[in-house]
């Protein structure tokens, strides 16, 4: 049997392989560090059918979360693009789920929170634009950390721009001749305690849900999805952000997720024991300005309709 001999590797072949590898690496770095986080913008639609939301009661909700304002990823122009894309969806309701502060390390130009809030005030929805705070809105506010209380600078900016902040607060919203409840939970890891990976929240889930006065359907806004394990089935849908989908997501799996539960609540539509959670991948970046496989997204949720529709 003839033996197969390996072809000798010439300098030219080695050089060509090296150039190809470096070029491919540079292209991937450029995509992950700029194109996906700063250029791409998608709309992701979910149609959950919770048992506690009437099938004949349609409601569309647009979800914006984890902006982390600051150039080069999230300048005012990018925020205005996100606002325009969201308004084009013509949602009944818009919710902002926190983390407005510029957390990623490579900010080339800060965007003042009041300017970002004024840009977000251009969002339009007949049932209003509502917001909650995220962990970075607390962590990046030295005054709030020192005093162990809010409001945070982000909350003041939102309220000044005319966007109400729901901090352990529930509101009754009339819609379609009926009404539903919108509950906003305080952040669950608002304060660093000084101990390793230990935090204290400002959340009050029982107190927030106690404000629901009847059996009308209810939606909960909670920045961190981990609280979902404690959410009762009285809540039709929980909406969260925080994880960024891990910022790197390959074949439905994220290697690093800022959650006690890992990939269980990393991203997307989660159904457990008949309870529904939707986790948005968010829009900005934290730590490093890199996204792979989880492009910035505006989430559209369409409630109401037959099961499986």
TADA-V714804 format. One record per residue. N is the residue number from 1. RES is the residue in three letters. PHI is phi in degrees with one decimal (none if undefined). PSI is psi in radians with two decimals (* if undefined). BURIAL is 1 if it has 9 or more other C-alpha atoms within 8 Angstrom, else 0. Layout:
BEGIN
n->(N/N)
res->(RES/RES)
phi->(PHI/PHI)
psi->(PSI/PSI)
burial->(BURIAL/BURIAL)
END
This chain:
BEGIN
n->(1/2/3/4/5/6/7/8/9/10/11/12/13/14/15/16/17/18/19/20/21/22/23/24/25/26/27/28/29/30/31/32/33/34/35/36/37/38/39/40/41/42/43/44/45/46/47/48/49/50/51/52/53/54/55/56/57/58/59/60/61/62/63/64/65/66/67/68/69/70/71/72/73/74/75/76/77/78/79/80/81/82/83/84/85/86/87/88/89/90/91/92/93/94/95/96/97/98/99/100/101/102/103/104/105/106/107/108/109/110/111/112/113/114/115/116/117/118/119/120/121/122/123/124/125/126/127/128/129/130/131/132/133/134/135/136/137/138/139/140/141/142/143/144/145/146/147/148/149/150/151/152/153/154/155/156/157/158/159/160/161/162/163/164/165/166/167/168/169/170/171/172/173/174/175/176/177/178/179/180/181/182/183/184/185/186/187/188/189/190/191/192/193/194/195/196/197/198/199/200/201/202/203/204/205/206/207/208/209/210/211/212/213/214/215/216/217/218/219/220/221/222/223/224/225/226/227/228/229/230/231/232/233/234/235/236/237/238/239/240/241/242/243/244/245/246/247/248/249/250/251/252/253/254/255/256/257/258/259/260/261/262/263/264/265/266/267/268/269/270/271/272/273/274/275/276/277/278/279/280/281/282/283/284/285/286/287/288/289/290/291/292/293/294/295/296/297/298/299/300/301/302/303/304/305/306/307/308/309)
res->(UNK/UNK/UNK/UNK/UNK/UNK/UNK/UNK/UNK/UNK/UNK/UNK/UNK/UNK/UNK/UNK/UNK/UNK/UNK/UNK/UNK/UNK/UNK/UNK/UNK/UNK/UNK/UNK/UNK/UNK/UNK/UNK/UNK/UNK/UNK/UNK/UNK/UNK/UNK/UNK/UNK/UNK/UNK/UNK/UNK/UNK/UNK/UNK/UNK/UNK/UNK/UNK/UNK/UNK/UNK/UNK/UNK/UNK/UNK/UNK/UNK/UNK/UNK/UNK/UNK/UNK/UNK/UNK/UNK/UNK/UNK/UNK/UNK/UNK/UNK/UNK/UNK/UNK/UNK/UNK/UNK/UNK/UNK/UNK/UNK/UNK/UNK/UNK/UNK/UNK/UNK/UNK/UNK/UNK/UNK/UNK/UNK/UNK/UNK/UNK/UNK/UNK/UNK/UNK/UNK/UNK/UNK/UNK/UNK/UNK/UNK/UNK/UNK/UNK/UNK/UNK/UNK/UNK/UNK/UNK/UNK/UNK/UNK/UNK/UNK/UNK/UNK/UNK/UNK/UNK/UNK/UNK/UNK/UNK/UNK/UNK/UNK/UNK/UNK/UNK/UNK/UNK/UNK/UNK/UNK/UNK/UNK/UNK/UNK/UNK/UNK/UNK/UNK/UNK/UNK/UNK/UNK/UNK/UNK/UNK/UNK/UNK/UNK/UNK/UNK/UNK/UNK/UNK/UNK/UNK/UNK/UNK/UNK/UNK/UNK/UNK/UNK/UNK/UNK/UNK/UNK/UNK/UNK/UNK/UNK/UNK/UNK/UNK/UNK/UNK/UNK/UNK/UNK/UNK/UNK/UNK/UNK/UNK/UNK/UNK/UNK/UNK/UNK/UNK/UNK/UNK/UNK/UNK/UNK/UNK/UNK/UNK/UNK/UNK/UNK/UNK/UNK/UNK/UNK/UNK/UNK/UNK/UNK/UNK/UNK/UNK/UNK/UNK/UNK/UNK/UNK/UNK/UNK/UNK/UNK/UNK/UNK/UNK/UNK/UNK/UNK/UNK/UNK/UNK/UNK/UNK/UNK/UNK/UNK/UNK/UNK/UNK/UNK/UNK/UNK/UNK/UNK/UNK/UNK/UNK/UNK/UNK/UNK/UNK/UNK/UNK/UNK/UNK/UNK/UNK/UNK/UNK/UNK/UNK/UNK/UNK/UNK/UNK/UNK/UNK/UNK/UNK/UNK/UNK/UNK/UNK/UNK/UNK/UNK/UNK/UNK/UNK/UNK/UNK/UNK/UNK/UNK/UNK/UNK/UNK/UNK/UNK/UNK/UNK/UNK/UNK/UNK/UNK/UNK)
phi->(none/-68.3/-88.5/-89.8/-98.4/-66.2/-73.9/-60.7/-91.6/-85.1/-61.0/-64.1/-65.3/-63.6/-64.9/-63.1/-64.8/-64.8/-61.7/-62.0/-63.2/-65.7/-64.9/-63.8/-64.8/-65.6/-64.3/-65.3/-63.2/-64.7/-67.8/-69.3/-93.7/-140.0/-60.3/-67.7/-74.7/-109.8/-113.3/-71.0/-155.1/-118.7/-111.1/-109.2/-108.2/-123.2/-127.6/-68.7/-127.8/-64.0/-65.0/-94.2/-114.8/-59.0/-66.5/-98.8/-127.3/-71.6/-150.7/-111.6/-125.1/-102.0/-116.4/-121.9/-153.4/54.9/-69.8/47.0/-64.6/142.3/-76.2/-88.8/-81.8/-130.8/-80.5/-61.7/-61.7/-68.0/-61.3/-63.3/-64.0/-64.2/-62.2/-63.6/-64.0/-67.2/-62.2/-65.4/-75.7/51.0/-73.7/-72.8/-145.8/-120.8/-125.8/-112.6/-104.6/99.8/60.4/-94.7/-76.3/-81.9/-91.3/-66.2/-76.5/-106.6/-81.1/-87.9/-153.6/-66.1/-113.7/-55.3/-60.4/-67.9/-69.0/-62.9/-64.8/-65.1/-65.2/-69.3/-66.1/-78.6/-63.6/-127.0/-160.8/-62.2/-98.6/100.5/-116.8/-126.4/-137.3/-132.4/-100.5/-112.7/-61.2/-72.0/-64.3/-86.2/-61.1/-90.2/-112.1/-62.0/-68.7/-63.0/-64.9/-67.4/-86.4/56.8/-164.7/-99.0/-75.6/-75.5/-61.3/-64.4/-64.6/-63.8/-65.0/-63.7/-62.1/-64.3/-85.9/90.5/-105.4/-64.8/-106.2/-98.7/-112.9/54.4/-133.9/-122.9/-122.4/-94.3/-119.2/-77.6/-161.0/61.0/77.5/-128.2/-153.5/-138.2/-111.5/-117.8/-112.8/-114.0/-94.0/-63.7/-65.6/-86.0/-135.2/-66.3/-117.0/-77.9/-94.0/95.1/-88.5/-61.3/52.3/-121.3/-139.1/-124.7/-97.3/-111.1/-79.2/-141.2/-64.9/-60.7/-66.7/-68.7/-70.9/-66.8/-78.5/-75.8/-98.7/-150.2/-96.5/-64.8/-62.8/-138.3/-119.0/-110.9/-102.4/-142.1/-56.6/-89.3/-73.9/-59.4/-65.4/-57.1/-64.5/-105.4/-79.9/-75.1/-71.7/-62.3/-86.2/-69.0/-153.5/-107.6/-114.8/-138.7/-133.8/76.9/-78.2/58.7/64.5/87.3/66.3/-126.2/-140.2/-126.1/52.5/76.9/-133.8/-113.7/-66.5/-129.6/-132.5/-77.3/-150.1/-60.1/-102.1/59.5/-75.5/-57.2/-121.2/-69.9/-168.4/90.7/-93.1/-115.0/-123.6/-136.1/53.4/80.8/-95.1/-115.7/-132.4/-122.2/-109.9/-80.2/-75.4/75.3/-125.5/-103.2/-131.5/-127.8/65.9/-122.1/-80.2/-133.9/-137.9/-138.4/78.8/-144.9/-64.7/-54.1/-140.4/-98.3/-95.8/-113.7/-113.7/-115.1/-96.6/90.2/119.0/-68.8/-61.7/86.5/-71.1)
psi->(2.30/2.45/2.44/2.14/2.35/2.41/2.25/2.49/2.05/2.92/-0.65/-0.74/-0.72/-0.73/-0.75/-0.72/-0.70/-0.78/-0.74/-0.76/-0.80/-0.69/-0.77/-0.70/-0.72/-0.69/-0.74/-0.72/-0.71/-0.69/-0.86/-0.56/-0.20/-0.97/-0.95/-0.85/-0.52/-0.30/-0.80/2.57/2.06/2.80/2.12/2.18/2.33/2.52/1.20/2.66/1.23/2.55/-0.46/0.18/2.10/2.40/-0.40/0.42/1.40/2.44/2.30/2.31/2.27/2.34/2.17/2.28/2.75/0.95/-0.71/1.17/2.57/2.40/2.71/-0.12/-0.78/1.19/3.10/-0.64/-0.68/-0.72/-0.75/-0.63/-0.74/-0.73/-0.78/-0.74/-0.69/-0.79/-0.56/-0.38/-0.26/0.94/2.75/-0.54/2.47/2.34/2.43/2.17/0.35/3.14/1.23/-0.32/2.68/1.66/-0.56/2.63/-0.33/0.93/2.10/-0.44/2.09/2.66/1.97/2.46/-0.61/-0.60/-0.72/-0.74/-0.69/-0.63/-0.71/-0.41/-0.22/-0.10/2.45/2.32/2.38/-0.46/0.14/2.93/2.15/2.64/2.79/3.02/2.71/3.06/-0.66/-0.43/-0.50/-0.86/-0.63/0.19/1.68/-0.55/-0.80/-0.69/-0.75/-0.70/-0.19/0.64/2.82/-2.88/2.68/2.90/-0.62/-0.73/-0.72/-0.70/-0.74/-0.86/-0.70/-0.52/-0.01/0.27/1.94/2.50/2.18/1.78/1.74/0.77/2.51/2.38/2.56/2.19/2.08/2.37/2.27/0.62/-0.02/-2.76/2.82/2.99/2.39/2.04/2.30/2.14/2.44/2.73/2.46/-0.21/0.79/-0.62/2.34/2.32/-0.18/-0.29/2.72/2.13/0.67/2.34/2.79/2.36/2.97/0.25/2.57/1.43/-0.84/-0.74/-0.61/-0.81/-0.42/-0.29/-0.19/2.09/-0.13/-2.94/0.31/2.69/2.69/2.53/2.38/2.29/2.12/2.05/-0.93/2.28/-0.24/-0.46/-0.24/-0.50/-0.35/-0.01/2.20/2.84/-0.03/-0.49/2.17/-0.69/2.35/2.31/2.25/2.92/-2.17/-0.82/-0.40/0.32/0.31/-0.18/-0.46/2.10/2.12/2.13/0.74/0.28/2.37/2.16/-0.55/2.13/2.20/1.19/2.48/-0.44/0.20/-2.31/-0.11/-0.71/0.52/-0.69/2.55/-2.79/2.06/2.29/2.13/2.16/0.65/-0.04/2.53/2.35/2.38/2.16/2.04/2.54/-0.14/-2.98/-0.57/-2.83/2.69/2.68/-1.35/2.52/1.21/2.32/2.34/2.07/0.10/1.30/2.71/2.40/2.54/2.22/2.33/2.18/2.23/1.87/2.74/2.58/2.89/2.64/2.30/0.00/*)
burial->(0/0/0/0/0/0/0/0/0/0/0/0/0/1/0/0/0/0/0/0/0/0/0/0/0/0/0/0/0/1/1/1/1/1/1/1/1/1/0/1/1/0/0/0/0/1/0/1/1/1/0/1/1/1/1/0/1/1/1/1/1/1/1/1/1/1/1/1/1/1/1/1/1/1/1/1/0/1/1/1/0/1/1/1/0/1/1/0/0/0/1/1/1/1/1/1/1/1/1/1/1/1/1/1/0/0/1/0/0/1/1/0/1/1/1/1/1/1/1/1/1/0/1/1/1/0/1/1/1/1/1/1/1/1/1/1/1/1/1/0/1/0/0/1/1/0/0/0/0/0/0/1/1/1/1/1/1/1/1/0/1/0/1/1/1/1/1/1/1/1/0/0/1/0/0/0/0/0/1/1/1/1/1/1/1/1/1/1/1/1/1/1/0/0/0/0/0/0/1/1/1/1/1/1/0/0/0/1/1/0/0/1/0/0/0/0/1/1/1/1/1/1/1/1/1/1/1/0/0/0/0/0/0/0/1/1/1/1/1/1/1/1/1/1/1/1/1/1/1/0/0/0/0/1/0/0/1/0/1/0/0/1/1/0/1/1/1/1/1/1/0/0/0/0/1/1/1/1/1/1/1/1/1/1/1/1/0/0/1/1/1/1/0/1/1/1/1/1/1/1/1/1/1/1/1/0/0/0/0)
END
